[in-house]
Amino acid sequence: MIRCIPIEAREATDDELATVHTQKHVTLMRKVSSNEYGDQHRRILSRRYNSIYFNRGSSESALLAAGSVVEVFNAIQSKTFFV
């Protein structure tokens, strides 16, 4: 029995994100890693979102995490895990 199945990580699409977030939120989260947001601005934003720490890689990490969750769901739904 195979216990682990590798699933390739990918970024979530805007359509997938829109199923649970407003466009305003998606846009803001995409900008967090950009040069227009300095470390000070990220700290201020972190205070607003109490349990989140932001840095220059936050947007990319969040997109990969969300896209990977979708891929796991798709694999379970298509029974890829049950080979």
N, C-alpha and C positions, 0 to 999 in steps of 0.2 A: 504494500500500500504506500503510495506517495503521500507524504505529509505536507509538503510545501510545493506550491506551484508558483513559479515566477510570473509576475505580471509587470509589464513595462509601465513605468510612470509616464504621465503626460499632463499637460496643463489643461485645466477645465476651459471649456469654451464660454463665450459670453452668454450664449443661449442656456447652457447648463446653469451658470451662475444666476441668471435671471429667474430661474425657477424658485429661488429662495432668497434672493437679495434684490434691492432696488438698483436701478442703473446708477443712481447717485452714489450708493455705497460701493458698487463695483468700481466706478471711476476713482473714487477716493482711495480705495485699497490698491488700485493699480499705480497711483501716483506716489504712494508712500515710499517706494524705493527709488524714485526719480531724483535727479539732482535738485529740483526745485524744493524738495523737502530736505532741510538740513537736520542734523541730529537734534537740535533744540526743538524744532517743529515736531519731530517724531516723538520726543519725550512728552510734549504737550498732548499730542494725540493719544499716546499710551495712557495718560491719566483719564482721558475721556472713555476709553475702552479698558476698563479696570483690569482685566485679566490678560491683556495682550501686550507683549513687548515688541516694538517695531525697530527694524534696522534696515540697512540698504538692501538686504535680500528678502525682506518680508513678503513683497508682492509675488516674487517668483516661487518662494516656498509655499505660500498659500495656494497659488494656482496649481502647483504640482500635487499638493495634498488633496485638493478638491477633485482634480482630474483623476487621481489614483483611486479615490473612493468610488467614483463613477465606474472605473474599470473593474474594480472588485465586484461591485454590484452587477455589472454586465456579465462577468464571468460566472457568478453564482446563478444568475437568472438563466443563463444559457447552459448551465450544468457543466461548464468547463472544469470546475473543481472535482467533479465526480467521474474521473476517467478510470 
